[in-house]
Amino acid sequence: MSSTSETGHVINIANLKRLTVVVTGFGTAYAPSAEKLKVAALATLHTKATNAVATLEGLNPPLLNAIDARQVAFEPLEKRATRILFVVQTIPLNATVIKAVKELVRKIHGGRATPKRLLRPVEGATPSVVLSTPPDASYEADVAAFPAAPVAVAPFPVADTPLPVADPLPPLHRYISVSQRSFDQQIEHTSQLIAILDAEADYQPAETDLTVAALNTMLTAMRNTNNAAVAADVSVTAARAIRNEVLYAARTGLVDVALDVKRYVHGAFGSSSREYAMLKGIDFRKIKKLN
C-alpha cells in the first residue's frame, strides 16, 4: 500500500497535467512572460516529474531485496559467535587469546564492558539483569552474557534518546546505547575474530560451520550483501533527492511552478473570471516529510 506522501506526489503530478490541459484551452489568451509557465515548459516538467517518481519507485524493490539478503547473511553470526566462545574455552589456549575472543563475541552481541550510563531515571523502575560481563567471568555468567538467541530483558530496553513523557510504556530507566552493532562494525568484529582463530593451530572444531573456512565464507557473504545494500541505498537516496528537487524545489519545482501558473491566471484574467474559476480548485501541496 502506498504511503500518504507517495500518494501526494502522484496527486501533484496528476494535477499538473490537469492544470496544463486547462491553460492550453485558453489558447493565445494564456501568454505568461515567464518561460517556466508556458505550456511547453509545463508539459516538459510533467514528464520530468513522472520519470523522477517512476525511477525512485523502480529502485525501491531492489533495495528491499538487498536488505533482506543482508539480513539472511548476518543472521547466523550471533549464534555462531556464542558457540565459538564455548568451544574456545575447551581448548588449551593462552588466556589472552580467550579474553580477546570473549571481547569480540561481546561486541558482536552488542554488549558493553561497563554498564550503560543512566540517561533518564523514571520513578518506580527497578534494576533487572546486566548482560555484559567481565572477560574473566565464569561459564554461567557467559551463558547469561551471550544468549543463544536475542531475548527481551525488562525493564531496561536500549534507547538512544529519551522517549516522550507521554510514553505508553511502563516506567523504565532510559539508557544511552553504545551498542557496536552496525553492519560495518559487525563485519570488522567478525574479521578480527576469524583472524584470531586462524592463528591458533589448536582451533580445529569438528563442527563444520565453526571452521575458519566456513566462517570466512560467512564473512564474504556478509561483506557482499552489505556492499550491495549500501549501493542500493545510495541509488535510492540519489533518486529521492532528484524527485524532491523536481517536485518541490523553491521556484523551479512542480508545486511552486503550478502555484505561479494559478497566480498568473488570477492576475491576468481576474479573480471572478471563468478562467480562474476553472483552475483555482486544483490543489498542489508540498509534502512535509520527504522520504
C-alpha positions in Angstrom: 0.0 0.0 0.0 1.3 3.5 -0.9 2.1 5.9 1.9 0.4 9.2 2.2 3.4 11.0 1.0 3.8 8.8 -2.1 0.1 9.4 -2.9 0.7 13.1 -2.5 3.5 13.1 -5.1 1.2 11.3 -7.6 -1.6 13.7 -7.0 0.6 16.7 -7.5 1.8 15.3 -10.8 -1.7 14.4 -11.9 -2.9 17.9 -11.0 -0.1 19.5 -13.0 -1.4 17.6 -16.0 -4.9 18.8 -15.4 -3.6 22.4 -15.0 -1.7 22.2 -18.2 -4.8 20.9 -20.1 -6.9 23.8 -18.6 -4.4 26.6 -19.6 -3.9 25.0 -23.0 -7.6 25.5 -23.6 -7.2 29.2 -23.0 -5.3 29.5 -26.3 -3.3 32.6 -27.1 -5.0 34.4 -24.2 -2.7 32.4 -21.9 0.5 34.3 -22.5 2.8 34.4 -19.5 6.2 36.0 -20.0 8.0 33.6 -17.6 9.3 30.7 -19.7 8.6 28.2 -17.0 4.9 29.0 -17.0 4.4 28.4 -20.7 2.5 25.3 -21.9 5.5 23.6 -23.4 7.5 24.1 -20.2 4.7 22.7 -18.1 4.5 19.6 -20.3 8.2 19.1 -20.0 8.0 19.5 -16.2 5.2 16.9 -16.1 7.3 14.4 -18.0 10.3 15.1 -15.8 8.3 14.7 -12.6 6.7 11.5 -13.8 10.0 10.0 -14.7 11.6 11.0 -11.4 8.9 9.3 -9.4 8.9 6.2 -11.6 12.7 5.9 -11.3 12.5 6.1 -7.5 9.7 3.5 -7.3 11.7 1.2 -9.6 14.7 1.3 -7.2 12.8 0.6 -4.0 12.2 -3.2 -4.7 16.0 -3.9 -5.3 16.8 -2.0 -2.1 14.3 -4.1 -0.1 15.7 -7.3 -1.7 19.3 -6.3 -0.9 18.3 -5.5 2.8 16.6 -8.9 3.0 19.7 -10.7 1.6 21.9 -8.9 4.0 19.7 -9.9 6.9 19.9 -13.6 5.8 23.7 -13.3 5.6 24.1 -11.7 9.1 21.5 -13.9 10.8 23.8 -16.8 11.8 26.5 -14.5 13.2 25.5 -14.2 16.9 24.7 -17.8 17.5 27.9 -18.9 15.9 29.9 -16.4 17.9 28.4 -17.7 21.1 29.2 -21.3 20.1 32.8 -20.4 19.2 33.3 -18.8 22.6 32.4 -22.0 24.4 34.4 -24.2 22.0 37.5 -21.9 22.5 37.2 -22.3 26.3 37.6 -26.1 26.0 40.9 -25.7 24.1 44.3 -25.1 25.9 44.7 -21.5 24.5 46.5 -18.6 26.0 44.3 -16.7 28.5 44.9 -13.5 26.5 43.5 -15.2 23.4 40.4 -16.4 25.2 40.0 -12.9 26.6 40.2 -11.4 23.1 37.7 -13.9 21.7 35.3 -13.1 24.5 35.6 -9.4 24.0 34.9 -9.7 20.3 31.9 -12.0 20.9 30.6 -9.4 23.4 30.9 -6.8 20.7 29.2 -9.0 18.1 26.3 -9.3 20.6 26.2 -5.5 21.0 27.2 -5.7 24.7 29.4 -3.4 26.7 32.4 -3.9 29.0 30.8 -1.5 31.5 27.2 -0.9 32.5 25.1 1.5 30.4 25.0 5.1 31.6 21.7 6.2 33.0 20.0 8.7 30.7 16.7 9.4 32.3 15.6 7.7 35.5 11.9 7.1 35.9 10.3 6.7 39.3 9.2 3.2 40.1 11.7 1.4 37.9 13.9 -1.4 39.4 17.1 -2.9 38.1 16.9 -6.3 36.4 19.8 -8.1 34.6 23.1 -6.8 33.3 24.0 -8.8 30.2 27.6 -7.5 29.9 30.2 -9.4 32.0 34.0 -9.0 32.5 36.2 -11.0 30.3 37.2 -13.4 33.1 33.7 -14.3 34.1 32.5 -17.8 34.9 30.8 -20.3 32.5 27.4 -19.4 34.0 27.9 -15.7 33.5 29.0 -16.3 29.9 25.7 -18.1 29.2 23.9 -15.0 30.5 26.2 -12.6 28.6 25.9 -14.4 25.3 22.5 -16.0 25.0 21.9 -18.4 22.1 19.1 -16.1 20.7 18.1 -12.5 21.4 16.0 -12.1 24.5 13.9 -9.2 25.8 15.2 -8.2 29.2 12.9 -5.9 31.1 12.9 -3.3 32.4 15.9 -1.9 30.6 15.3 -1.8 26.7 18.1 0.2 25.0 17.0 3.6 23.7 19.3 6.1 22.0 17.2 9.0 23.1 14.6 9.6 25.9 11.1 8.6 25.0 8.4 11.3 25.2 6.7 12.0 28.5 3.5 10.6 27.1 5.3 7.2 26.6 2.7 4.4 26.8 5.3 2.0 28.1 5.6 1.2 31.9 8.1 3.3 34.0 11.6 2.4 32.9 15.1 3.7 33.1 16.3 5.1 29.8 19.9 4.4 28.8 22.3 5.7 26.3 23.3 2.9 24.0 26.8 2.5 22.7 26.0 -0.8 21.0 28.5 -1.7 18.4 26.1 -3.4 16.0 26.3 -1.5 12.8 26.8 -3.8 9.8 30.3 -2.4 9.1 31.3 -2.9 12.7 29.9 -6.4 12.8 32.0 -7.3 9.7 35.1 -5.8 11.4 34.5 -7.7 14.6 33.9 -10.9 12.7 37.1 -10.4 10.6 39.1 -9.9 13.8 37.6 -13.0 15.4 38.4 -15.2 12.4 42.0 -13.8 12.3 42.5 -14.8 16.0 41.1 -18.3 15.4 43.1 -18.8 12.2 46.3 -18.1 14.1 45.6 -20.8 16.6 46.7 -24.3 15.4 44.6 -25.9 18.2 41.4 -24.4 16.9 40.2 -27.3 14.8 36.5 -27.7 15.6 34.6 -30.8 14.4 31.5 -28.7 13.7 31.9 -27.7 10.0 30.1 -24.4 10.4 32.6 -23.2 13.0 35.7 -23.9 11.0 37.8 -21.0 9.8 36.8 -21.8 6.2 33.1 -21.8 7.0 33.5 -18.5 8.9 35.3 -16.9 6.0 32.5 -18.0 3.7 30.0 -16.3 6.1 32.2 -13.2 6.3 32.3 -13.0 2.5 28.6 -13.2 2.3 28.2 -10.5 5.0 30.6 -8.2 3.1 29.0 -8.8 -0.3 25.4 -8.3 0.9 26.3 -5.3 2.9 28.0 -3.7 0.0 25.0 -4.4 -2.2 22.6 -3.0 0.3 24.7 0.1 0.7 24.9 0.6 -3.1 21.2 0.1 -3.4 20.5 2.6 -0.6 22.8 5.2 -2.3 20.9 4.8 -5.5 17.5 5.2 -3.8 18.8 8.3 -1.9 20.1 9.9 -5.1 16.8 9.2 -6.9 14.8 10.5 -4.0 16.8 13.7 -4.0 16.1 14.2 -7.7 12.4 13.5 -7.2 12.3 16.1 -4.3 14.2 18.6 -6.4 11.9 18.2 -9.4 8.7 18.4 -7.4 9.5 20.7 -4.5 12.5 22.9 -5.2 11.8 26.6 -4.5 10.6 28.5 -7.5 11.5 25.8 -10.1 9.8 22.7 -8.6 6.5 21.4 -9.8 4.5 22.7 -6.9 5.9 26.3 -7.0 5.6 26.5 -10.8 2.0 25.3 -10.6 1.1 27.8 -8.0 2.7 30.5 -10.1 0.5 29.5 -13.0 -2.5 30.0 -10.8 -1.2 33.4 -9.7 -0.6 34.4 -13.3 -4.2 33.4 -14.3 -5.6 35.1 -11.3 -3.7 38.3 -12.2 -4.2 38.1 -16.0 -7.9 37.2 -16.0 -9.2 38.4 -12.6 -10.4 36.6 -9.5 -14.0 36.5 -10.8 -13.1 35.3 -14.3 -14.2 32.0 -15.8 -10.6 31.1 -16.4 -9.5 31.4 -12.8 -12.6 29.5 -11.6 -11.5 26.6 -13.8 -8.2 26.1 -12.0 -8.4 27.7 -8.6 -9.6 24.4 -7.1 -6.7 22.4 -8.5 -4.6 21.8 -5.4 -0.8 21.5 -5.1 0.8 20.6 -1.7 4.3 20.3 -0.5 5.0 17.1 1.4 6.2 17.9 4.9 8.2 14.7 5.3 10.0 13.8 2.1 11.2 10.2 2.1 
